[in-house]
Structure formats: structure tokens, C-alpha cells
Amino acid sequence: DAQRRAAVHEARRCEAEAEAAAELTFAPRINAVEGVSSRLKVATEPDSYLERVRQHMALRDHVAACMREAEAENQMRECTFTPRTREPPAYIVRMARSMAVARASRPAAPPARPGWR
């Protein structure tokens, strides 16, 4: 009984759809324009689609990296500080050299034992 009711309901629904479709008179016309082709070219070159997508993404990444680099350069142009340094006096250079020699000739200290024992 339920199957018969479902079949009748489906038949009525199909009839209603057919009547609604009969009232629709619009049929779109698609004009073919010469010289205009698909950007994706999926229909004409389906094998190379993924490679073209990869190339496009690589190009986009390259352009973004160039833009970031140019922006960083512009920001660094504003940084104009350069410190003025002087050579230390000769006696300080001699002291530093003698301290380095003394430190190098001194034996290395044994590693410190942990103090918690």
C-alpha cells in the first residue's frame, strides 16, 4: 500500500514538473565569439592544466617575494644611523693582547661539580 502511494506521489510530482517546464519558454542562445578562448583551457589542453597552475602559483610567489624585498629596501633607506667609532689608544691594545696571551697560557679550569651534593 505504501509503495503504491509513493509511486502515485512520484507520478504526480513528475507531471507537475512537466507542466511547469512547459510554461517556461526561455531558451538561452550561446554566441560563439571568434578569437575568444577559455583562460583555463581545460577543454583544449587538459594534460597541461596542473603544470600551468603550478607555473602561475610560482610566478605569484615570485612577485610577492619581490614586493616584500622592495618594501624592506624602502624601509631600510630610512635607517641612516651610522655610529662614529675611534681606534682605542695603543696602550689599551697592548693590554688586551697581553691579557689574551695570559688567558691562553693558563690551563683550563676543571668543570665545576654540582653544589647540591
WOURDA-V59185 format. One line per field, one symbol per residue. ss: DSSP state (@ for helix, = for strand, . for the rest). phi: phi as a letter, one per 40 degrees, with the letter a starting at -180 (. if undefined). psi: psi as a letter, one per 30 degrees, with the letter a starting at -180 (. if undefined). Layout:
BEGIN
ss: ???
phi: ???
psi: ???
END
This chain:
BEGIN
ss: .@@@@@@@@@@@@@@@@@@@@@@......................@@@@@@@@@@@@@@@@@@@@@@@@@@@@@@@@............@@@@@@@@@@@@@@@@............
phi: .cccccccccccccccccccccccbcbcbbccbcgbbcccfcccbccccccccccccccccccccccccccccccccccbcbccbbccccccccccccccccccccccccccccccc
psi: eeeeeeeeeeeeeeeeeeeeeffjfkjkkkkkkkfklkefheeeifegeeeeeeeeeeeeeeeeeeeeeeeeeeefefjgkjkjllklleeeeeeeeeeeeeeefklkklkklkff.
END
